[in-house]
Amino acid sequence: MMLLLISPVIIADASVSEAEVTVYDEIAVNGIPVTVRAETRKGFFRSGGELVDFTADGKSLGKKLSGGDGIAFIEFLPYKAGKVRIEASFEGSKGEGLILILEKGGELVFIDVEGSLLEKGFTIGPRDGSRDAVDIIAKRSAVVYLRSGLPGHSMIKKWISEKGFPPGPLIAWDEGAIFEDVRSIGLKVRAVIGSEAVVSSAEGYGAHQIVFGEGPEHDGSVDDWSMVPDIVRGDPVNPKGEL
């Protein structure tokens, strides 16, 4: 009897080993150091021990190794108010993030992407009137976009840009922890626009709370974006005397 031995052929998916880096946006106060985070991945998994090269508006910040969780950290000292582009790269892959820098006491308007901008997911355009309304708001206030539920930081940032919304950092809502984070560095929450859950988590910060749909406890319960800029421009309600 003759045995026929057939060697197995392993076909590797090139995407599994492909390097990818994500830079997370930050909010900072001028003159106070802020920690920038970059996540390194190969394929579907975070990859630790990767040497990441950081730049700020094209100027080198140095290189750092990512930890076992795939996150590399580097400190940046803001030197003026405005927006700074942070880039991180490793193994030919590049990612870009944004640092929004304000003077101490500056005010922020938070916009819940899923709860106020999306009409019916990323395959359909934004809510009617949302782009024009956010443009008006951004001319007077610093705008921060919130990621409240959907995964995919880079995908959401790409959608915001492609749909023509003004640039601003995309920050995780984290059940409302972001509002305490910005207050702790001396910034104020002027308005929060979005779903009932996101808006309710801003109770006690002296901010306008603008919710789409039913929200009788809030100062701005709206069905569309037409009145939102006027509400944001008004004097915030401050029932607890905070900020």
C-alpha positions in Angstrom: 0.0 0.0 0.0 1.3 3.5 -0.9 0.6 6.4 1.4 0.2 9.8 -0.2 1.3 12.6 2.1 -0.1 16.0 1.2 1.5 19.0 2.9 -1.1 21.5 4.1 -1.0 24.9 2.5 -1.6 27.8 4.9 -2.9 30.9 3.2 -2.4 34.0 5.5 -4.7 36.9 5.4 -2.5 39.9 4.9 -4.8 42.1 7.0 -4.1 40.0 10.1 -0.5 41.2 10.4 -1.1 44.7 9.0 0.0 47.4 11.4 -2.6 50.0 12.5 -2.4 52.9 14.9 -5.2 55.0 16.4 -4.5 58.4 18.1 -7.1 59.4 20.7 -8.2 63.1 20.8 -7.7 65.1 24.0 -9.0 68.3 25.6 -6.3 70.5 27.4 -5.8 73.8 29.1 -3.0 76.0 27.9 0.2 75.6 29.9 -0.9 72.3 31.6 0.7 69.1 30.3 -1.7 66.6 28.7 -1.1 62.9 28.0 -1.5 61.7 24.5 -2.5 58.1 23.8 -1.9 56.0 20.7 -3.2 52.4 20.3 -1.1 50.0 18.2 -2.7 47.0 16.5 -1.7 44.2 14.2 -4.8 42.8 12.5 -7.6 42.4 15.0 -5.4 42.5 18.1 -3.7 45.1 20.1 0.1 44.8 19.9 2.4 45.7 22.7 6.1 46.5 22.5 5.8 48.6 19.4 8.0 51.7 19.0 5.7 54.6 18.2 6.9 57.9 16.8 4.9 61.0 17.9 4.7 64.4 16.2 2.8 67.6 17.0 2.0 69.8 14.0 4.9 68.1 12.3 7.4 68.6 15.1 8.8 65.6 16.8 7.7 64.7 20.3 9.8 61.6 20.6 9.3 57.8 20.5 7.6 55.6 23.1 6.9 51.9 23.3 3.4 50.6 23.6 2.6 48.6 26.7 1.1 45.1 27.0 -2.3 46.7 26.3 -1.1 48.2 23.1 -1.2 51.8 24.4 1.7 54.2 24.0 1.7 57.4 26.1 3.6 60.6 25.6 3.3 64.0 27.3 2.6 67.2 25.4 2.8 70.7 26.9 0.3 73.1 25.2 1.8 76.4 24.4 -1.2 78.3 22.9 -4.9 78.0 22.7 -6.2 76.4 19.5 -6.1 72.9 17.9 -2.9 70.8 17.5 -2.6 67.9 15.2 -1.0 64.9 16.8 0.4 62.1 14.5 1.7 58.7 15.6 3.4 56.1 13.4 4.9 52.6 13.5 5.8 50.1 10.9 4.6 52.3 8.1 1.2 52.9 9.6 0.1 56.4 10.6 -2.7 57.7 12.8 -3.9 61.3 13.5 -5.5 62.8 16.5 -6.5 66.3 17.7 -5.8 68.2 20.9 -8.3 71.0 21.6 -6.5 73.6 23.8 -8.4 76.3 25.7 -7.5 78.9 28.2 -8.6 78.1 31.8 -12.3 78.9 32.3 -13.1 78.2 28.7 -16.5 76.8 27.7 -17.3 73.6 25.8 -20.3 72.5 23.8 -20.6 68.7 23.8 -22.4 67.0 20.9 -23.5 63.4 21.2 -22.8 62.0 17.7 -25.1 58.9 17.9 -27.8 60.8 19.9 -28.1 64.0 17.8 -26.2 63.9 14.5 -26.9 60.4 13.1 -30.2 60.0 11.3 -30.2 56.2 11.0 -26.7 55.0 11.2 -23.5 55.8 9.2 -25.0 54.6 5.9 -27.5 57.5 5.9 -26.6 61.2 6.1 -26.8 63.4 9.2 -30.0 64.8 10.6 -31.5 67.7 8.6 -30.0 71.0 9.5 -27.4 69.6 11.8 -24.3 70.7 9.8 -25.5 74.3 9.5 -26.4 74.4 13.2 -23.1 73.0 14.4 -21.3 75.5 12.1 -23.1 78.3 13.8 -22.3 76.9 17.3 -18.6 76.3 16.4 -18.2 80.0 15.4 -18.9 81.0 19.1 -17.9 78.0 21.2 -15.5 75.1 21.3 -17.2 72.0 20.0 -16.5 68.5 21.3 -18.0 65.4 19.7 -19.0 62.6 22.1 -18.9 58.9 21.2 -21.6 57.4 23.5 -22.3 53.9 22.3 -21.0 52.8 18.9 -17.5 51.3 18.7 -15.0 52.5 16.1 -13.3 55.7 17.0 -11.6 56.1 13.6 -14.8 55.3 11.7 -16.8 57.9 13.6 -14.1 60.6 13.1 -14.1 59.8 9.3 -17.9 60.2 9.2 -17.8 63.5 10.9 -15.2 64.8 8.5 -16.8 63.4 5.3 -20.2 64.9 6.3 -18.7 68.4 6.5 -19.0 69.1 10.2 -16.5 71.5 11.7 -13.4 69.9 13.2 -13.3 69.1 16.9 -12.1 66.3 19.1 -14.0 63.0 19.5 -14.1 61.9 23.1 -15.6 58.9 24.8 -18.7 59.9 26.9 -17.8 57.2 29.5 -21.2 57.5 31.3 -20.6 61.2 31.9 -17.1 61.0 33.4 -15.9 63.4 30.7 -17.8 66.3 32.2 -16.0 65.9 35.6 -12.7 65.4 33.7 -13.0 68.8 32.0 -14.2 70.6 35.2 -11.2 69.2 37.0 -8.8 71.0 34.7 -10.7 74.3 35.0 -13.0 74.2 32.0 -16.8 74.7 31.9 -19.6 72.7 30.2 -21.7 75.2 28.4 -24.1 72.8 26.6 -24.7 69.1 26.1 -26.7 68.1 23.0 -27.8 64.5 22.5 -29.8 61.5 23.8 -31.6 61.5 27.1 -28.9 59.3 28.8 -26.0 61.6 27.7 -27.8 64.8 28.5 -29.0 63.6 31.9 -25.4 62.7 32.9 -24.6 66.4 32.7 -27.0 67.3 35.6 -25.3 69.7 38.0 -22.8 71.2 35.7 -24.7 74.4 35.0 -25.1 73.5 31.3 -27.8 73.8 28.7 -29.2 70.3 28.3 -30.7 69.8 24.9 -32.3 66.5 24.2 -33.8 65.2 21.0 -37.3 63.9 21.7 -39.2 64.0 25.0 -37.2 65.6 27.9 -39.4 67.8 30.1 -36.8 68.2 32.8 -34.4 69.8 30.4 -34.2 73.4 29.2 -34.1 72.4 25.6 -36.3 69.5 24.4 -36.2 69.7 20.6 -37.4 67.7 17.5 -34.8 69.1 15.1 -31.7 71.4 15.0 -33.4 74.6 14.0 -33.5 76.1 17.5 -30.4 74.6 19.0 -27.9 77.4 18.2 -30.3 79.9 19.9 -30.6 77.7 23.0 -26.8 77.3 23.2 -26.3 81.1 22.9 -28.7 81.8 25.9 -27.8 82.0 29.5 -27.3 78.5 30.9 -29.5 77.2 33.6 -27.6 76.7 36.8 -29.8 75.2 39.5 -27.0 74.0 41.8 -24.9 77.1 41.6 -22.0 75.2 40.2 -19.3 76.6 37.9 
